[in-house]
Amino acid sequence: MKKSLSFSAFLALPTLLWILVGVQSLTAAIVKQVRPSSTPQEATVSKRYLLSQTTSPKTYYVSGSGSDTNNGLSTASPFRTIQKAANLTNPGDTVLIMNGLYTNSHSGYVLSVQRSGTANGWIYYKAYPGHKPKIKHNAWNGVLISNNSSYIEINGLEIEGNNPNITLDYALSQKTNTSNPLTNGNCITVDGRKNNHLHHIRILNNKIHDCGGAGVAVMQADYITLDRNEVYNNAWYSVNAPSGITFYQNWNSDTKQGYKIYVTNNKVYKNRQYVPWIYNGKLSDGSGILIDDAKNTQNNSTLGAYKGRTLIANNISYKNGGAGIVAYSSENVHIINNTTYMNNQSPEHNGGQIVAVSANNIYVWNNILVSPSGKRLNKDWDNVNVSYNYNVYANSTLLSLTGPNDIMADPQFVNPEGGDFRLKPTSPAINNAVDWGLTTDFVGNPRPSGNKDDIGAYEYQF
């Protein structure tokens, strides 16, 4: 079982070649941390600016109609490629990306972030206000963050992979080929395995889809926030057993033990495997959200067990091939106020909607779990101190663990088959959650709205 859910296949990714070449409070602090920063004003080339340009943060502009021979310092003279701006960034700088289609010129990436910000000077890659820039790639990565690049924010982009351009027959013909980016490429990769580990990365408000590999893959990093992303149709064709969102071997950048990993307010769906994992020939993963081996027991890791807490809250995870949310060989993961619906779409999967395996100190509270008929809602595998409570279960009675305040009832969604998981006014989830300190729901509405918090990602608004 340990091997079947492992994310260790990522260690074989040819991405490494490109790298070599090329608060503990759950209240307002959560909202503060993930709220997108304000957009800097457009830089003007004034006398004052020229005198202070060596120390003042810069804003670079990129446009689908720009040119890399421009200076990139205004909307009138934008760069054409995001990489041109990335190669110039220093702490405090912002790259504003305007409308356009941004593609890869080689098999490595469209954007490789290898210059780091600082605690007082983050580097921002953001959509220009009102614009919808799109990265479309058939490379190993749409966006790659590596080389000790910390204090980085990716905000408001669309990243699309190569799935629409290949067939399942072609992907299956490549099921032993680990060197094909057309089938194995990720949308966003945060890779801390080489040239020092990474920390303080924010991935916010992005649409991430149709990558043969992972939607978002985070490896050996700390202080990571994924908030308000839409992640779908990923993990289909890779031989490396990916999922929609995966954290692998979280790393302790300090000794703090509060919340440091946030996966909040994301919509994650239709991520699944169609190609078996090359290491065991099975469809083993393809889950929505996976926290994998934070104990650091695999691949001779010397990092030690991750001591920070991980908060997975207010997410909607549905119709993924594997489980909706998985904590595998990990500790201190709190899975709170999520809605999981009809996951385990792959015939090989029957583990449940929210699953803990070889895990410790896992809290599964205030969630809605709806399974396909005849499949499990949860299962207890080799766990210590795993607590389920204040959850709503539906469409199945196959449970390994329940809590004293769990409810077996139809949650009464508005239109789940249409992707609308708001609660009807008669839902049993209303006013039946325990207060975990969350102040908003999936769409930013206040919690609570009634007398008590509601179960699931949505708070019914009275």
N, C-alpha and C positions, 0 to 999 in steps of 0.2 A: 504493500500500500504506500509505503514511504516513497518508493521509487516512482510509482505511477503518477503522483501529483507533483513531482519535483520540477522545479524551474531550471535545473542545472543545465539543461540543453543550451541555454543562452551562452554558456561558456564556450561553446563551439562556434559561435557566430563569426563569420568572416569580418564582421564589423571591427574586430580587433585590428585587422590589417590597416583599416583607415585611421584608427586611433594612433597606431604606431607611425603611420605616414603623416600623414597630414598634420504652556503655560497651563499650566495644569488646570486653570479655571475653564469651565465649559460654558460660561455665560457670554457676556459681551466680548470677551477676549477672542472667542472663535470668530465672531463676525468681523472684528477688527482685523484679524490676521488675514482673512481671505478676501476682504473687500478690495477690488481693483484700485490702484492708486490713481490720482488725478493725472490728466494728460498735460504734459508740459506745453507752454506756449511755444509757437514756432520761433526758432532762432532768427535773429536779424543780424546782418553783418554791419554792426555799428562800430564806431571808434572805440567805445567802451568795451564792446565784445572782443575786438581784436587785441586790446591791451591785456585782457584777462583770460584769453582762450586756453592758456596752458593749465589753468586751474579750474575754470568753470565747466560744469557739465554741458555736454553738447546734445543736440537733438539731430539725428540723421533721418532723412526721408527717403523712402523707396517707393517706386511706382512701376506698374507694368508698362508704362510708356516712357520710363526714364532711361538714363544712360550711365554706365559706370565711369564715363569720362567727366561727368558732372561733379560738383563738390558735395552734393548730398545734403546741403545745409538749409534748404528751403523747399517748399512745394513746387517752386518754379525750376529747381535744378536737382531733382531727385536721382538717386542711383537706380539702376535697373535690377540689380540682384541684392537680396538680403545679405548674402555673404560678404559683399563689398563693404557694407556698413559694419557687419560683425567684426571684420578684420581691423576696424579702426576704433572700436569701442574701448572706453576706459571707465572706471568706477563712476557711477552717477549718470552715465549717458543713457539716452533713450533712442530706440530705432522705431519710428512710426511707419507702418507699412500700409500703402495705399492700394486701391483696387488694382487687380492684375492677377495673372496666372504665373506662378513661380515654379519652375521645374528643375530637375537635376541635369547637370551637364556630364556627369559620370555616375558610376554605380555606388558611390559612397553616401551622398546626402544632398539635400537642397540647402540646408542651413546647418553648419557645424559651429557650435558655441564653444570656444576654447580660451576666451578671455574672461577673467573673473571680476565680479564686483566686490564690494566690501559691505560690512554691516551698515555703514552710513552712506553707502553709495551703490545701491543695486543697479544692475543693468536691465533695462526693460526692452522687450520686443513686443510691440503692441499694434493692433489694427488702428489706423488713423480713424478719428471719430467719424462715424457714419459710413465707413468703408468696410468691405468684406473681402479681404485678400485671401487667395487660395493657393496653398502649396499642393501640387500634384506630382507624385513621384513614382518611379519604378526602381528605386535604389534601396540600399540597406536601411536607410533612415530618411524620413521626411525632415525631422529635426533631431540632431544629435548634440547632447550636452555632455562634455567629457573634459579630461585634462585639468582636473582640479578647478573647474569653473563653478564657483558658488555665487550665491546672491544674484540669481537670474530669475526673471519672470517672463513667461510666454503667455500672451493674453490676446484673445479675440481672433484667432486664426482658424481657418479651415485647412485640415491636412487630410488629403485623400491618397490612398495607396493604389496598387496595381490590380486589385481584384476584378474590376470591370473588364480588364483587357485579357484575361486568361480564363480557360475553362477548367472544370474539375478533372476532365480526362488528362489535360496537360499537367495539372498539378500532381495527379497520381503518378504520372510518368516520371515525375521528379522526386518521388517519395524517398529516395536514398541520396539525393543531391543536397548537400549542406552548403553549396557554394553558389546557389542561384538566388540573386536578390529579387528576381521577378516574383518568386513565390514566398520568400522568407523575410521580406523587408518589414520593418516596424514603422509605425507612424511617428512616435516620439520615443527616443531612447535617452535615459539619464543613466550614464554608465560610469560608476565610480570604481571599477575594478582595476584600472590602470592609471598611472601617473597621479596617485593620491585619490582619496575618496572625495565625494561631493557632499555639500550641505547647503541648506537654505535655497531651495528651488520652489517656485510657484508656477503651476500650470493652471490657468484660469480661463473660463469662458470660451473654450475651443470646441470646434466640431471635428471629431477624429474618427475616420471611417475607412473601410475597404482596404485595409492593409493585410497582406497574407500572414504577417507575423502579428506581434502585439499591437494593440492600440497605443498603450503607454507602458513601457517597461522601465522600472527603476531598480538599479542594482547597486548595492553597497553604498548607500547614501543616508543622510540624516536631515531632519527638519525639512520635510517635503509636504507641500500642500497641493492637492488636486481638488479644485472647486468649480462647480457649475460647468462641467464639460459634458458633451454628448458624445458617447463612445459606442460605435456600432459597426457590425459587419466586418469585424477583424478576426484574426487567428484562423482563417479558413484554410489556408493552403500551405502553411509552414510545416517543415518536418520537425520543428523544435518544441512542439507542445505549448504554444503560447495561450494567453487569455486576453480579455479586453483590457483590464488594468492589472498589472502585476508588480508587486514589490518583492525583491529577492535579496535576502541576507542584509537586512537593515544594519547600519553601522553606527556605533556610539562615537559621536564627535566630541562628547563631553560626558559628565557623570550624572546629568540631570535625568530624573525619572518621570517627569510630567508628560503631557501630550506633546509630541513632536512630529508625528505623522498624522496628517489630516486628509481623509478622503470623504468629501462632503458635497451634497447637493448635485451629484452627478447622475446622469441618465445613461445606463449601460445596457445594451440589448443586442441580441442576434449575433453575439460573438460565439464562435464555436469552431471545433476542429472537423474538417472533412478529410484530412490527410493524417495517417497514424504517426505517432511519435517514433522517430527513427531508432530510439534506444530500446523500445519494447514492442513496437509494431501495433500499438493500441491507440484508440482515441481516449486519451487519459485526462485531458484538461479542457480548454475552451470554456472557462468559467467567466463570470462577469467581473468580479473583483477578487483578487487572490493575494493574500499575505503569505509569502513562502519562505520557510527556513530562516525566520528571524532569530532562531536559536543558534544559527551558524554551525550546523553539524555536518554539512555536506562539503565535498570537494576539498577536504583538508583545510577548511577555514580556520584561521587563528584569530578571528575578530572577536570571539566571545559572544554570548547571548545578548541580544539587544535589550537594553534596560528601559528605554523610553516607552511611552504608551502610544498606541495607535487608536485614533478615533475614526470609525466608519459610520457616518450619520447622515440622515436625510437623503439617502440615495434611492433611486429606483432601478432595480436590476431585474430584467425580465427576458424570457425566451432565449436565454443563452444555452449553449450546448451542455456545459457542465453546471455546477451549482451557481446560484446567484452571488453568494459571498462565501469565501473560504479562508479560514485561518489554519494554515498547515505548518506544523513544527515551529510554532511561534508562541509568544507570551504577551500578556498585557494588551490584548486587543479588545476594544469595546465596540460592539456592533449595535447601534442604537437608532431607533426610529427610521428604519429602512422599510421599503416595500419590495418584496421579492415575489415574482409571479411567473409561474409556468416555466421555470428553468429546468435543467435536466432534459433538454430537447433531444440530445443525442441518445439513441437507444442504449448505448453502453453505460449511461450514467443513471444512477438511482440513489445517490448519496443524500440528496435533500436540497432545500432552497438555501439554507444557511448551514454551513458545515464546519466543524472543528475536528482536526485530526492531529494526534500527537501534540496537543496544545495544552497550555497552562494559563490560568487566570484570564479566561475568555468570558465576557458578558454579552449575552444576546437578549436584549431587553427592548420592549416597545416596538417590535417589528411585526409586519404582516407577512405571512408565509403561505402561498397558495401553490400547491403542487399539481402536476398533471395527474389524472386519475390513475391509481395503482402505483404511484411512485412515492418515495419517502419525503417527509417534511424535514426531518433531521436524523442524524445518526451519531452515536457516541463511539469514537474510535480512539482508544488509548489516550484519553484526556485526563487532566487533573484540574479540579476547580473550574469547571465549565458550568455557567449558570444561564438558564433560560427562564425568563419571567416577563409578565405583562405583554405577551405576544398574542396575536390572533392567527389561528391555523384554519385552513380551509381546503376542501376538495380531496382530502386524504386523512386517514387515521394512523398512518405509519409514522410513529414517533418513538425515538429512543429516550429523549429527555423532555420533561415539561416542568413548568414552574407552578407554584400555588395560585398565581393570578393569571395564568394563561387562559385563553378563550378559544373554544372550537366553534366557529361560526362563519357564515358568509360575511366578508368585510364590506360588501356592498359598494363597490367602485362605481363611478359614473359610467365609464365605458372602457373596460380594461383591454378588450381586443383592439380598440382604437388607440391604445396607449394613454388613456385618461384615467389616472388612478386617484383622482379626487374622491372624497367620501360623500355618499348620499347622507341626507340629514338623519336617517334611521340607522346608520352604521353602528355596530357594537364597538367599533374602535374609538368612537368619540367619548372623550372624558374618562378614558380607562387606562391611560398611561401613567407611569410614575414620572415625576419631575426629575430629569437628568441634568437640567440646567441649560438646555437648548433654548434659545430665545426666538428663533425663526424656523420656518419649515422649508421645504424644497424650493418654493418660489419666493421665499423671503417674507411671507406673512408671519405675523407675530404668534409665538407660543407662550402661554395658552391663549385660545380665543374664548373658550367657555370657562367652566369651573376648574377643569384640569386639562393637562396635555392630552392630545389624542395619540393613538397608536398609529405607526406608519410614517411615511415621508410627508404626507399632507396633513395640515391642521385645518379642520373644518372651520370656516369663518362664519360666525353667527351675525 
